[in-house]
Amino acid sequence: MTPVPPAPWWALGRSLRSRLVAVVVLAVVVAVSGVVGVAFLTVRRELRAPLESQLRSQSAALRTQAQRQQNNPFGIRLNARVGEVGGYVQVLTAEGETSPITTPPVALPVGTADLAVANGTRGQVLRDVTIDGARFRMLTRPLIPGFAVQVALPQATVQNQLRRLAVAFGLLAAAGLALAAGLAWVVSRRALTPVVGLTEAAEQIAATRDLTLRIDESRRDELGRLAASFNTMLAALQQSVGAQRRLVADASHELRTPLASLRTNAEVLRRVDELSPDVREEVVTAIVGQVEELTALVADVVELARGDEPEEAPEAVAFDEVVNDAVDRARRYWPAATFDVETEPVTVRGVARRLERAVTNLLDNAAKFSGPGAAVEVRLTGDGRLTVRDSGPGVPEDALPHVFGRFFRADEARAMPGSGLGLAIVKQTVEAHGGTVSLRNAPDRGTVAEVTLPPGE
C-alpha cells in the first residue's frame, strides 16, 4: 500500500475551502505582480525617453560648440543653455577636475565610469543621480579629447507621474485581489457543496448505520462523479449488509430444525436406562447424523461468508486433476451412483481447494437427485467448460431462476438432505474465479450444470 504523504505545514488545521481560496489568491498575486511590474517598467521607460532625448540633444550641441573653438574648455565660455530646458552642466577632465558652467554653479557627481568617458575608454554613461535631495537624470559624453561634458536634467515631473501611476496600480491590484478572493470563496463554496453533502452523509451513516441515504449526483463534473461513486458504494454496501443479514437469518432458521432434533434426542438419552438397546442405537445414530448435518451446514455458511474473493493467492491449477479428485471422492461417498467421466487437460488460475469444493457440490447434487444405480455424466473440455448431467426428474421451470440462491430448495427437494447452500457456493466460487455457471433441464430427462472457467497459465 502506497503511504500517504503528510500534509504541508501551511495546510494543517485549514479547511479545503480556505486552501483553495489561498491558492487562487496566490496565483492572482503572482499574475498581477508580473503584469503591474512589466507595465510600470514600460511606462517609466516611455516617460524617461523624452528626458533622455533632451540630454543627448543638449550634450551634442555643447560638444559641437566646444569642437568649433578648438581650445581648452576651461579657457572659453560655453553656452550651457544651448538645447537645454533646465538643469546643470559640468565639464570633466580625464584627471577628475570639474568645472560647472551653469548659474548657479552646481557640482555634479563624478564616478569611475564618468572618468572613463573623459579619457576616451568609454562612449557615454546615462544614470540617475541625486543632487541636493532631488533626483536627476545625468548623461556623461565625450566633449573633446581628454574632456567630457556632464548634463543633468531634473526628474521631478517623471517621478510625480510614476508615483501617481504606482498608487493607481496598487489600488487596482488590491481591488483585483479582493475581487479574486471573493469570487474564489463564492465559487469554492458552490463547488464544494457535494463534498459537504458527502461528509454529512458519511457522518450520518456512521452515527445511524442507515445505508439508504443518497447524495445528489445531478452535477456533470468531477464532484458529480464523486457523488455518484459514493452512492454506488453505498448501494453495494447496503446490498452486502443485506445479504449478510439474510444469510444470518436463513442460517438461524435452518439451524433450528437439527438443533431441536438434537436436543430431543439428547433428552431421550437422559433416560438411557429405560431404553432398549435397539432404541439407544437408533438415538445415537440420529444424534451422529444431526451433528454431521450441523457440521456441513456450518461449513457451508462459513464458505459463503468468506465473500467473493479467494482467501488464498490464486495460482495455476490443473482443473482436470481437480475434477478427477472430486469424482473419486464422490464415488466413495455415493457408492450406488455411476460416474461417467471424460476430461481433457486444462489449466486455470485459482485456488484448488475452493474449486474442488464447488465441483464436489455439483457431483453431490447430481448423485443425490439421480437415485441409486443412475449414471452421472461428467465432461471437461480443453477450453475450461465443465458439464455435470444427472438422471433425475429435473427442476421445475419456475424454480430454475432461483436454484443458485442461498438456502433455496424446490418443493420436490425439501424431503432430501441438504441445506440449499451447495449451488450458492458453486456460483460464488466460480464467479470469484472469473467464470460463469448455469443450470438447465436436459431435453429428455435430468438437469445439466455447466461451469466455464477462463483457461490461464
N, C-alpha and C positions, 0 to 999 in steps of 0.2 A: 504494500500500500504506500503510495507516494505521500510523504509528510507534507502537511500544510504549512507554508512559510508564515512566520509571525507577522502581525500587522505592524506597519511603520509607526514610529513614536507619535507622529502628528495625527494618526488616525485613532489612537487609543482613546476610548471614552467618548468618541464623537459619533453622531448618528450618520447614516448613509446620506441623508439629505444634506446635512451640513458639509459633508465631504465633497459631494457633487458640486454644491454652490462654491466651495473654496477652490475646487479645480477650475470651474468656469471663470471665476473672478481672476485667478492667477493667469489663465490663458488670455483673458482680456487685458490684464495689466501688461503682460509681455507684448501683446499686439499693439496696444495703444502707445506704450512707451516707445516701441520701434517706430511707429508712424509719426508720433509727435517729435521724436528725436530727429528723424530724417527731414521732416517738414521744417523744423526750427533751423537746422543747419542750412537747408536750401534757401530759406528766406534770409538768413543772415548773410549768406554769400551774395544774394541778389541785392541786399541793402548796401553792402560794402563795395559792390562793383563800381558805382559812380564815384565813391570816395577814392578808391584806388586808381581810377582813371584820371581823376584830378591830380593825384600825386604824381603820376607818370607824366602828365602834360606839363605840370609846373617844373618838375625836375629836368625835363627835356629842354624847356625854354631857358632855364638857368644854365644848363650845360652849353647850349648854343651861344648864349651871351658871353660866357667865360672863354670859349674857344675863339671867338672873334677878337677879343682883346689880346690874347696870346701873352698874358703877363701873369705874375703871381696873384692869385685871388686876394691875398691879403693887401695887395697894393692897389687894388681897384675897388670900385663901388659897384656891387651887383644890384640890379633892380629886383629885390626879393619879391615884389608883388606881381612879377610877370607870370601870368597864368594861374595866380593864386586866389583863393576865395576866403582866406583867413587861416592863420596857423603860424608856424615857426619854421625858419630856415637857418641852417648852420653849415659852414664849410669845415671839412675834416681833412687833416693831413695824414700821410702814412705813418708819421711818428706819434699820432694821437693828439696833436694840437687842434683846438677847435676855435671857430670864430663865428658867433651868432651874428647874423646880418639883418635881423628883423628888429623892429622897435615895438615895445621894449625888448632888449636882448634877453633871450632865454636859452640856457644851456640844455641841449638835447642829450639824452643818454647815449654813451658810446660803448659798444661791445666788441668782442673779438671778430665777429662777422663783419661789423662795420669797418674795422681796420683792414680786413682782408679786401674789402671793396676799394678802399683808398690806395692800397699798394698794388692793385690790379690783379689779385689772385682770385677774385670772385666778382661775378657780374653785378648783382644787386641783392639787397635784403629788404624784405617787407615784413613788418611785425608790429605788434601792439606795444605801446609804452605808456607809462603813467607820468604825467607832468603836473606838479602842484595838485595832486589828488584827482586829476582829470584824465580820462582815457583818450589817447591819441593813436592814430594810425600813422606810422612813420615809414618812409621809403628812403633807403640809402643807395645812391647811384654814383658811378664814376663821373667826375667833373672834367679834369684834365689829368695827365699823368702825375701820380703822387698825391692827388687830391680827390675827395668825394664830397658830394653835396647831400645833406640830410634835410628832408622836408617832412613836417608833421602836421596833420590836419585833425581837428577835434572830431570825436565820435559821439558827441552828446546826442545829436539827433538820432543817429543809428541806435545808440544804447536805449534811448527812450522808447523808440519803436519796438526794439527787441524785448524790453521789459513788458510793454503792453501786450506784445504777442505771447510772451511766456505766461502772463496772467490768463490770457484768453485760452491758451492751450491747456493750462492747468485746470481752469474751470470746466472746459469741455471734457477733459479726461476724467475729472471727478464725476461729472454728470453721467458720462458713459459707463463708468464703473458702477455707480449707484443703479443705473438702469439695468446693467447686465446682472448685478446681484439680485435685484428684484425679480427680473424675468426668470433667472435661474431658479430662484426659490419657488416661484409660482409653477414653473414647468416641472421642476423635480417633484413638487408636491403632487401634481396631477399625474405625472408619470409613475410615481411610486405608490399610487393608490392600490394597485393589485398586490404589491408587496406587503402593504399594511394589512390588506384583507387576508393575504396568505398567512401572515404572522398571527393575526387574531384568530383565524380558523384553526391554525395549529395549536395555539394556546387553549382554545375552547375544546378541541378534540382531546388534548392531553388532560384537561380538567374533567370533561364529561364522558369521555370514551364514546362519543357519538360520531360514528363514521358516516353518517348520512349527510353531513354538511358538505356543501359545494361552494366554489368560488366563481364569481362572474368571469367568464372567459370570452366576452364579446369583443375584446380588443384584437386588433390584427397585427400586433407587433410581438417582440420577443417576450414581453411581460404577459401578453395574452397566451402565448405558447407555454410559458411557465405555469400560468394558472390552469391551462388545460392539462398539462402533465401532472400537476398536483391533483387535479380531480381524477385523472386516470389512476394515479397511485392510490388515492382514497378508495376508488371503486374496486381496485384489485385487492386492497387490504380488507375492505368490507366483505368481499366475496370469500377471501381466505379465512377471515374470522368466522363468517357464517358457516363455511364448510367445516371448520374445526368444531364449532358448536353442534352442528348436525351430527358430526362423527361421534362426539362425546355422547350426545343424546341417544343416537342409534345404538352405540356400543352399550350404553347403560341398559337400554331396552333389551338388547339381545342377551346381555349377561344375566338378566333377571331369571329367565327360564332355567338354564343349567344350574344357577346358584340355588334356586328354590328346590330343584330336584336333589341337588347335592345335600342341601340342608335336611330335606325329608329323609333321605337315605341315612344320613348321619344320625338323625334322631331315632330311626329304626334300629340302628346298631347299638343304641344305648340299652336296648332290651335284648342283647345278643344271647343271653342265657335262655330266652323264651323262644328263640328261633331255631328252626330245624337246620341241619347242615346245608340242605339244598337252598333254603331261603337266604341263609347267610352268604353262600357263594354268589347267589343272584344279586344280592345287595352290594357286595364288594365289587362284583363285575360292573354293576351300574355306576358305582362311585368312580372306578377307574376310568370308565368311558366318559363320564361327565368331566373329570379332571382333564382328560385328553382333549375334550371338546373346548373346555375353557382355555387350555394352553394354546390350541390352534387359533381360537378367536383372539386372544391377547396378542399372539404373534402377528396375525393379520392386521389388527388395529395399529400395532407398533410400526409395521411396514408402511401402512398408509400415512401414518403421522410423520414419517421421515420427509415427506414432501416430494416434489417432482425431480429434484436433483440427486444423483447418486452420491452416497456419503463417502465413497472412495474415489480416488482419481481414476478416470477411465483409461483403459489400455486396450491393446489389440487382443481380441478374444476369438478363438476358433468356434464359431457358432455351431458348426456341425457336431463338434465334440460335446458342447453344452446340451444339444438336443439328444444325442445318444445317451449321455449320462442320465438325463431326465427320464428317458424311456426305460432305461434299466431300473431306475428307482420305481417307476410306475408299475413295471412288470412284477416287482416284488410286492408292492402294496395292493395291486389288483391282479392276483394270480388267475382269476376266472376270465379276464379280458384278453383279447388277442390284439397285439400291436403290429401293424404292417408298416414298416419304416423304410424310407428311401431318402438318403441325404447326399448332398454334394458339398464339397469343401467350400467354405465361405468364411471370411474374417470380417468382424465388425468391431467398432470401438465401444467399450462399455465396461460394466462391472459384471464379471462372470457369475458371481453368486446371485445377483438380482435377476439376471436373465434366466438362469436355471430355475429360480423360484417362479417366474412368470410362465415358462414352458411347462413346469410341473403342474401349475394350476390349470392350464389348458388340458393337459392329459388327464388330470383327476376329474375334471368336468366331463370330458368325453367318455371316460371309463364308467363314471357313475351313471350317466344317462343312457349308455349303450346297453347295459344289462349284462348278465353272465353269458360268456361264450361269444358275445358280439365282437366284431372287429373295429378297431380304431385305426384309421389311416393317417399316417404322418408323412409329410413330404416337405423337403427343404431343397430349394434350388440355389444355384450359384449366385443369383442376384440378391440374396438375403430374404427371400419370401418363404415363410413357413406356413403350411396349412395343416390343420388338425380336423379330421372329419369323424364324427361319431355315427352310430347306427340307431340313435334314439328316436323318439317321436317328433323331435323338432321343437321350436319355440313359437308360441302364438305370435301372430303378426303384430298385435297391439303391444306385445311385451318387448319386441326386438329393439326399439329405440331406448329402452331403459336397462338393458342387461348389464351395461358397464357401470351402473350406478351403485353406490355403496349400500350394502345390506338389501339390495333388491333381489327378490325371488318371485318368480311367477307362481301363480296359484298351484300349478301342477307340480312344482318343485318343493313346496313347503313341507311335504311329508318326508323329504330326503334330508340326510345330514348335510350340514354346511351352514355358513353364516351369511352368505351372499356377498362376501368380500373378495372372492377369488378373481373374478373378472375385473373388478375395480383395481386390484393390484396389478393385473396384467396391463390394463390401459395406462396406469400411472407409470409403470416401469418402461413400457415401450415408448411412450411419448417422451419420457426423460432421456431416452437414448436416441431421440430424433426420428423415431419410426411411427408407424400407424398400425391400428388394429381394427378389425371389423368382424362381425358375426352375422351369418345369413343361413337361411334354411336351404338344404340341398333340394334339387328338383324332385328326387324320388323319396328319400327318407333321411332323417338326421339333420345335423347342423354342421356348418363349416366355419371354423375360426381361422382367420388369416392375419398373420403378422408380417409386416415388411420393415426391415431394418436396413439402413444405408451401409453398403459394404465399405470398409476402410481398413488401412494398414495400421 
